[in-house]
């Protein structure tokens, strides 16, 4: 498969968030940039607490790029 025929990446890895960041807070932070398909917040195996970073998947890759560029400047 050619590189140019592959679909662009629609997911975003965000780091340096507070360890108590929840799903709803992630939606509020990334929601203004476009429709969100899913948010995955990994948990620590032993403590079952969030690890401080989510994976956010947008419907369109342009929304993920907008969130990346706008939130990176803050």
DAGI-V977057 format. One record per residue. N is the residue number from 0. RES is the residue in one small letter. PSI is psi in radians with two decimals (* if undefined). D_FIRST is the distance of its C-alpha to the first C-alpha in whole Angstrom. Layout:
N_RES_PSI_D_FIRST + N_RES_PSI_D_FIRST
//
This chain:
0_x_2.38_0 + 1_x_2.62_4 + 2_x_-0.64_7 + 3_x_-0.31_8 + 4_x_-0.17_7 + 5_x_2.67_7 + 6_x_2.50_11 + 7_x_2.74_14 + 8_x_2.25_16 + 9_x_-0.04_19 + 10_x_2.71_21 + 11_x_2.31_23 + 12_x_2.06_25 + 13_x_2.32_29 + 14_x_3.06_31 + 15_x_0.61_35 + 16_x_2.79_36 + 17_x_2.59_39 + 18_x_-0.29_39 + 19_x_0.28_41 + 20_x_2.29_38 + 21_x_3.03_38 + 22_x_-0.80_35 + 23_x_-0.65_38 + 24_x_-0.62_38 + 25_x_-0.70_34 + 26_x_-0.70_34 + 27_x_-0.61_37 + 28_x_-0.73_35 + 29_x_-0.26_32 + 30_x_-0.65_33 + 31_x_-0.25_34 + 32_x_-0.15_30 + 33_x_3.00_29 + 34_x_2.35_28 + 35_x_2.31_27 + 36_x_-0.84_26 + 37_x_2.74_27 + 38_x_2.19_28 + 39_x_2.11_28 + 40_x_1.85_31 + 41_x_2.54_31 + 42_x_2.61_35 + 43_x_2.43_36 + 44_x_-0.71_37 + 45_x_-0.74_40 + 46_x_-0.27_42 + 47_x_0.42_39 + 48_x_2.65_40 + 49_x_2.56_37 + 50_x_-0.04_35 + 51_x_0.20_35 + 52_x_2.38_32 + 53_x_2.80_30 + 54_x_2.15_26 + 55_x_2.22_26 + 56_x_2.19_23 + 57_x_2.84_24 + 58_x_-0.61_23 + 59_x_2.48_21 + 60_x_-0.45_20 + 61_x_-0.58_22 + 62_x_-0.68_25 + 63_x_-0.70_24 + 64_x_-0.71_24 + 65_x_-0.79_27 + 66_x_-0.72_28 + 67_x_-0.84_27 + 68_x_-0.65_29 + 69_x_-0.70_32 + 70_x_-0.40_33 + 71_x_-0.47_32 + 72_x_-0.27_35 + 73_x_*_37
//
